Amino acid sequence: MKLPATTVIELGFNAGVLEVRLNRPERANALDDAMWQELRQVFDWADGEPAVRVAILAGAGRHFCAGIDLAMLGGVMQRIAHPDEARSREALRRLILDLQDCLTSLERCRKPVLAAIHGACLGGGLDLVACCDMRYVAADAELAIREIDLGMVADVGSLQRLPRLMPPGLVRELAYTGRSLTAAEAVACGLANASLPDADALLAHVRAIAAQIAEKSPLAIRGSKEMLNYSRDHSLADSLNYVATWNAGQLLSADLREAMAAGRERRAGRFGD
């Protein structure tokens, strides 16, 4: 299996687990043009690669991600420049939608994505981890919606996703003040699953969770993510109808037969990709 070629993201793969590491430590992993596009490239690839069963998202250096690179933000006006103001505004809208899609690729990926967050996770970094299936934090983690300090509305997903992950009133406090959420607060409000003492303990913990997921039926894991995402966005009746239709097509699988055999024989299941 050949991993995608990337320049600002470091990739590793072992036993069904893809590790995706933001790799601009000298810039606190700020999201520049290349990183936005490579995130989508990597997670679109992971979605279609059968050998990938689960992904871990982490950051190199002292911080997870400081948000959008300010140099990129400063160049937006040049990128959308046009003599006609309406066409310039249209170009800006298309740029925002494209950046949204780069992050949505994590949510769209059929494989679970686990975020390992240490140090700063600000602005676009928080937008990014809001797209993940689960979030785990080191004790030094700080998470913040910092766009308000730039005089702008956060526009790539945090204001839409975070109210579904944590109390809406707390999201509003963060959005209006720009203050940082501590690791302890992130766990207490349900945004993060657990807090670990440091970055090394954090990564070891997340790798252990990922390994457990990788041992399960890939077909059932992919279906479970599909159902959870669908149920988040649809009514209970629609969601029950969808899972009935889904299992009508997917339930009677080789994975089901293998899981039942493994249970009878008191051994771990052996599932194909």
C-alpha positions in Angstrom: 0.0 0.0 0.0 1.4 3.4 -1.0 0.6 6.4 1.2 -0.3 9.7 -0.5 2.6 12.1 -1.1 2.3 15.1 1.2 4.5 18.1 2.1 3.1 19.5 5.4 1.4 16.4 6.8 3.3 13.4 8.0 1.7 10.0 7.5 2.3 6.6 9.1 0.4 3.3 8.9 0.4 0.2 11.1 -2.1 -2.6 11.6 -5.1 -0.8 10.1 -4.4 2.5 11.8 -3.5 5.6 9.8 -1.6 8.3 11.7 -2.0 11.8 10.3 0.3 14.4 11.8 0.1 18.1 11.1 3.8 18.9 10.4 4.5 22.6 10.5 5.8 22.8 14.1 7.8 26.0 13.4 4.4 27.6 12.7 2.5 25.8 15.5 0.9 23.8 12.6 -1.0 26.8 11.3 -3.2 25.8 8.4 -1.7 27.1 5.2 -3.0 26.5 1.6 -1.1 23.2 1.3 -2.3 21.8 4.6 -6.0 22.6 3.9 -5.7 20.8 0.6 -3.6 17.9 1.9 -6.1 17.2 4.7 -8.8 16.6 2.1 -6.4 14.6 -0.1 -5.4 12.3 2.8 -8.9 11.7 4.2 -10.5 11.2 0.7 -7.7 8.6 0.2 -8.3 7.0 3.6 -12.0 6.7 2.8 -11.3 4.7 -0.3 -8.4 2.6 1.0 -9.7 -0.7 2.4 -6.7 -1.3 4.5 -7.3 1.8 6.6 -9.7 1.0 9.4 -9.3 4.0 11.7 -7.3 7.3 11.6 -5.5 9.3 14.3 -5.1 13.1 13.8 -2.3 14.7 15.8 0.2 17.6 15.6 4.0 17.8 15.6 5.8 20.0 18.0 4.5 21.9 21.0 1.0 22.6 19.7 -1.8 20.7 17.9 -2.8 23.6 15.6 -2.8 27.4 16.0 -5.6 27.9 13.4 -5.4 29.4 9.9 -2.1 30.8 8.8 -2.4 34.6 9.0 -0.3 34.9 5.9 -2.9 32.9 4.0 -5.7 35.0 5.5 -3.9 38.2 4.6 -3.7 37.0 0.9 -7.4 36.4 0.5 -8.2 39.8 -0.9 -5.6 39.3 -3.7 -7.0 35.9 -4.5 -10.6 37.1 -4.9 -9.8 40.4 -6.6 -12.0 41.3 -9.5 -13.2 44.6 -11.0 -16.8 43.5 -10.5 -17.5 43.5 -6.7 -20.2 40.8 -7.1 -17.8 38.4 -8.8 -15.3 39.1 -6.1 -17.8 38.2 -3.4 -18.8 35.1 -5.3 -15.1 34.1 -5.4 -14.9 34.6 -1.6 -18.0 32.5 -1.0 -16.5 29.7 -3.2 -13.2 29.9 -1.3 -15.0 29.6 2.1 -17.0 26.6 0.8 -13.9 24.9 -0.4 -12.2 25.3 3.0 -15.3 23.9 4.6 -15.1 20.9 2.4 -11.5 20.3 3.2 -12.5 19.8 6.9 -15.7 18.0 6.1 -13.6 15.4 4.4 -12.8 14.0 7.9 -16.5 13.7 8.6 -17.2 12.3 5.2 -14.5 9.6 5.6 -16.2 6.3 6.4 -13.4 5.4 8.9 -13.5 6.8 12.5 -11.1 9.7 13.1 -9.7 10.2 16.6 -8.1 13.6 17.4 -5.1 13.7 19.9 -5.0 17.4 21.0 -2.1 18.9 22.9 -1.1 22.5 23.4 -3.0 25.1 21.4 -6.0 24.1 19.4 -7.3 27.5 18.2 -9.6 28.8 15.5 -9.4 26.6 12.5 -7.8 23.9 14.6 -11.0 23.7 16.7 -13.0 23.6 13.5 -10.8 20.7 12.4 -11.2 18.6 15.6 -15.0 19.3 15.6 -15.1 17.1 12.5 -13.5 14.1 14.2 -15.4 11.2 15.7 -13.7 11.5 19.1 -11.4 14.0 20.8 -8.8 13.3 23.5 -6.7 16.0 25.1 -3.4 16.4 27.0 -3.5 18.3 30.3 -1.9 21.4 28.6 -4.5 21.6 25.8 -6.4 24.9 25.3 -9.2 25.1 22.8 -10.7 28.4 21.6 -12.8 30.0 18.9 -10.4 32.8 18.2 -12.0 34.3 15.1 -13.9 36.8 17.2 -10.5 38.4 18.0 -9.9 38.9 14.3 -13.3 40.7 14.0 -14.8 37.9 12.0 -17.4 35.2 12.2 -16.0 31.6 12.4 -17.0 30.2 9.1 -15.7 26.7 8.5 -17.7 24.7 11.0 -17.2 25.3 14.7 -20.3 27.3 15.2 -22.3 24.6 13.4 -20.7 21.5 14.9 -19.8 22.5 18.4 -23.4 23.1 19.6 -24.0 19.4 18.8 -21.1 18.3 20.9 -21.3 20.5 24.0 -23.7 22.8 25.8 -24.8 25.6 23.3 -24.5 28.3 26.0 -20.9 27.4 26.5 -20.3 27.5 22.8 -21.8 31.0 22.7 -19.5 32.1 25.6 -16.5 30.8 23.7 -17.6 32.4 20.4 -18.4 35.8 21.9 -15.4 36.1 24.2 -12.6 34.1 22.4 -11.5 32.6 25.8 -9.7 29.3 26.0 -11.4 26.1 27.1 -9.1 24.0 29.4 -8.6 20.3 29.1 -10.6 19.7 32.2 -13.4 21.8 30.9 -13.4 20.0 27.6 -13.8 16.7 29.3 -16.4 18.0 31.7 -18.6 19.4 29.0 -18.3 16.3 26.8 -16.3 17.8 24.0 -13.3 15.5 24.8 -13.5 11.9 25.9 -10.5 11.9 28.2 -7.6 14.0 29.4 -4.1 12.6 29.7 -1.1 14.0 31.6 1.1 14.9 28.6 1.4 14.5 24.8 3.2 11.1 25.0 0.5 9.6 27.3 -2.1 11.1 25.1 -0.8 9.5 21.9 -0.4 6.1 23.7 -4.0 6.3 24.9 -5.4 7.2 21.5 -3.4 4.5 19.8 -4.8 2.0 22.2 -8.4 3.1 21.4 -7.6 3.1 17.7 -6.2 -0.5 17.9 -9.4 -1.7 19.5 -11.5 -0.1 16.7 -9.2 -1.7 14.1 -9.9 -5.1 15.5 -13.6 -4.9 14.9 -15.6 -5.6 11.7 -14.7 -2.8 9.3 -18.1 -3.1 7.6 -19.9 -2.6 11.0 -17.6 0.3 12.0 -18.3 2.1 8.7 -22.0 1.5 9.0 -22.0 2.7 12.6 -20.3 6.0 11.6 -22.9 6.4 8.8 -25.8 5.9 11.2 -24.4 8.2 13.9 -23.8 11.0 11.4 -27.2 10.5 9.8 -29.0 10.4 13.1 -27.4 13.6 14.2 -28.9 15.4 11.2 -32.3 13.7 10.9 -35.4 12.9 12.9 -35.6 9.7 15.1 -38.2 8.2 12.7 -36.1 8.9 9.6 -33.0 7.5 11.3 -34.7 4.3 12.4 -36.0 3.8 8.9 -32.6 4.3 7.5 -30.8 1.8 9.8 -33.5 -0.8 9.0 -32.9 -0.3 5.3 -29.1 -0.3 5.8 -29.1 -3.6 7.7 -31.5 -5.1 5.2 -28.6 -4.8 2.8 -25.5 -5.2 5.1 -26.5 -7.3 8.1 -26.1 -10.8 6.5 -22.3 -10.4 5.9 -19.2 -12.5 6.1 -18.2 -10.3 9.1 -21.4 -11.3 11.0 -20.6 -15.0 10.4 -17.0 -14.5 11.5 -18.0 -12.6 14.6 -20.4 -15.4 15.6 -17.8 -18.1 15.0 -15.2 -16.2 17.0 -17.6 -15.9 19.9 -18.3 -19.6 19.8 -14.6 -20.5 19.6 -13.6 -17.8 22.2 -11.1 -16.1 20.0 -10.6 -12.8 18.3 -12.4 -12.2 15.1 -10.4 -12.2 11.8 -12.1 -9.7 9.5 -11.1 -8.9 5.9 -10.7 -5.2 4.9 
